Amino acid sequence: MDSQHDSAPASRPPESSRSQTTLRVNGKPHTLTVDHRRVLLDLLREDLELAGAKKGCDHGQCGACTVLVDGRRVNSCLLFAVALDGCEITTVEGLAGDGEELHPLQRAFLDRDAFQCGYCTPGQICSAVGALAEAAAGHPSHVTDPAGPSGEPVALDREEIRERLSGNLCRCGAYPRIADAVEDVIP
């Protein structure tokens, strides 16, 4: 490697490539000056010190970075933070709110031992929260019966749960227990 390149000081991007951005994260507003290239995952982990969402593949393929943006599940490694100005972001740390009680899905994951190494667990839980909301709002999945009533809540059976969470990978193979945990909280 070129030693000149190694010793060059890290430079900040020019102010024209940074914008003031306000995000409401877990119910609290945060106003930051953000590089336009900075993704939400890095902002959450490095700037706000919320380590729940994990950097897995960094390509939106594993789901370890899943959080909720305005109630919808997203891969935070793919979203530029400045594009989310004014949005409500919920991470696994914010699911329980300010109380000491865990969110029902967090409790179900513990009760069902739905994790092994735990690396994917925050993304799995946020994805499950989003999947439950989508089904309740009547959003079909690939396996939803097309003959069912449009716009009505979708009943979540094992096949629906597996399909809806298929974008979240678990290298330890805890899928059966993850599905059990989600089934435990279906209203």
C-alpha positions in Angstrom: 0.0 0.0 0.0 1.1 3.5 -0.7 2.3 5.0 2.6 1.3 8.5 1.5 -2.3 7.3 1.2 -2.2 5.7 4.6 -1.0 8.8 6.4 -3.4 11.3 4.7 -5.7 12.9 7.3 -9.4 12.0 7.1 -11.2 14.9 5.7 -14.8 16.0 6.3 -17.0 16.3 3.3 -17.7 19.9 2.3 -20.7 21.6 3.9 -22.5 21.4 0.6 -22.7 17.6 1.0 -24.1 17.8 4.6 -27.6 18.8 5.7 -29.3 19.4 9.0 -31.7 16.5 9.6 -34.2 15.9 12.3 -35.2 12.3 13.1 -37.5 11.3 15.9 -35.8 8.1 17.2 -37.7 6.0 19.8 -39.9 9.0 20.6 -37.1 11.5 21.0 -36.1 14.2 18.5 -32.5 14.3 17.3 -31.2 17.1 15.0 -27.9 16.4 13.4 -25.8 17.7 10.6 -25.5 14.6 8.4 -23.3 13.7 5.4 -25.6 13.0 2.5 -24.0 9.6 2.0 -24.5 8.4 5.6 -27.0 5.6 5.9 -29.5 5.3 8.7 -27.8 2.3 10.2 -24.5 4.1 10.7 -26.2 7.1 12.2 -28.1 5.0 14.7 -25.1 2.9 15.7 -22.4 5.5 15.6 -24.0 8.9 16.2 -26.9 7.9 18.5 -25.1 4.8 20.1 -28.1 2.5 19.5 -26.4 -0.8 18.9 -29.6 -3.0 18.5 -29.7 -2.9 14.7 -26.8 -4.8 13.3 -24.6 -4.4 10.3 -24.9 -7.8 8.6 -24.4 -7.9 4.9 -24.6 -4.1 4.3 -26.6 -4.9 1.1 -30.1 -5.2 2.4 -30.2 -9.0 2.0 -30.0 -10.3 5.6 -32.4 -8.1 7.6 -30.0 -7.7 10.6 -30.4 -3.9 10.3 -34.3 -3.9 10.2 -35.9 -1.0 12.0 -39.3 0.7 11.6 -39.6 4.0 9.8 -43.0 5.6 10.3 -44.2 2.1 11.3 -43.0 0.3 8.3 -40.1 -2.2 8.4 -37.0 -1.2 6.4 -33.4 -2.2 6.0 -31.6 0.7 7.6 -28.3 -0.1 5.7 -30.0 1.0 2.5 -31.6 4.3 3.5 -29.8 7.6 3.4 -30.4 9.4 6.8 -31.0 12.8 5.2 -33.9 11.3 3.1 -35.7 10.5 6.4 -35.9 14.1 7.7 -38.9 14.3 9.9 -39.6 10.6 10.1 -40.3 8.5 13.2 -37.7 5.8 13.6 -38.2 2.9 16.0 -35.4 0.5 16.9 -35.5 -2.6 19.0 -34.5 -0.4 22.0 -37.6 1.7 21.6 -40.2 -1.0 21.2 -41.0 -1.2 24.9 -41.3 2.6 25.2 -40.1 4.2 28.4 -41.6 1.5 30.6 -39.8 -1.4 32.1 -42.1 -4.0 30.5 -40.8 -5.6 27.3 -42.7 -5.4 24.1 -44.9 -8.5 23.7 -42.7 -9.8 20.9 -39.5 -9.2 22.9 -41.1 -11.2 25.8 -42.2 -14.0 23.4 -38.7 -14.3 21.9 -37.3 -14.7 25.4 -40.1 -17.2 26.4 -39.7 -19.3 23.3 -35.8 -19.0 23.3 -36.2 -17.7 19.7 -32.5 -16.8 19.4 -29.2 -18.5 19.7 -26.3 -16.1 19.1 -28.7 -13.2 19.2 -27.1 -11.2 16.3 -30.2 -11.2 14.1 -32.7 -11.0 17.0 -33.2 -7.1 17.0 -33.9 -7.2 13.2 -36.1 -10.3 13.5 -38.2 -8.6 16.2 -38.6 -5.3 14.4 -39.5 -7.2 11.2 -42.1 -9.2 13.1 -43.6 -6.0 14.5 -43.9 -4.6 11.0 -45.2 -7.9 9.6 -48.0 -8.0 12.2 -49.0 -4.4 11.4 -49.0 -5.1 7.6 -51.2 -8.2 8.1 -53.6 -6.3 10.4 -53.8 -3.5 7.7 -54.7 -6.1 5.1 -51.5 -6.1 3.1 -51.2 -9.4 1.3 -48.0 -11.4 1.1 -46.9 -13.8 -1.7 -48.7 -16.7 0.0 -51.9 -14.8 0.9 -55.0 -16.5 -0.6 -55.9 -14.2 -3.6 -59.6 -15.3 -3.1 -59.6 -13.6 0.3 -61.3 -10.3 0.8 -59.1 -7.4 -0.3 -58.1 -4.9 2.4 -59.3 -7.1 5.2 -56.8 -8.2 7.9 -54.8 -11.2 6.8 -54.9 -14.2 9.1 -51.4 -15.1 10.1 -50.8 -18.9 10.0 -47.4 -20.5 10.0 -47.0 -20.1 6.2 -47.8 -16.4 6.3 -45.4 -15.8 9.2 -42.6 -17.6 7.4 -43.2 -15.8 4.2 -43.4 -12.4 5.8 -40.2 -12.9 7.8 -38.3 -14.5 4.9 -36.2 -11.4 4.4 -34.6 -11.8 7.8 -31.8 -14.5 7.9 -30.8 -16.4 11.0 -27.5 -18.2 10.7 -28.2 -20.2 13.8 -31.4 -21.6 12.3 -33.8 -20.5 15.1 -36.6 -20.1 12.5 -39.1 -22.6 14.2 -38.9 -20.8 17.5 -39.0 -17.4 15.9 -42.3 -18.4 14.2 -43.5 -19.8 17.5 -42.8 -16.5 19.2 -44.7 -14.6 16.5 -47.7 -17.0 16.8 -47.7 -16.3 20.5 -48.5 -12.6 20.0 -51.1 -12.9 17.2 -54.2 -11.3 18.5 
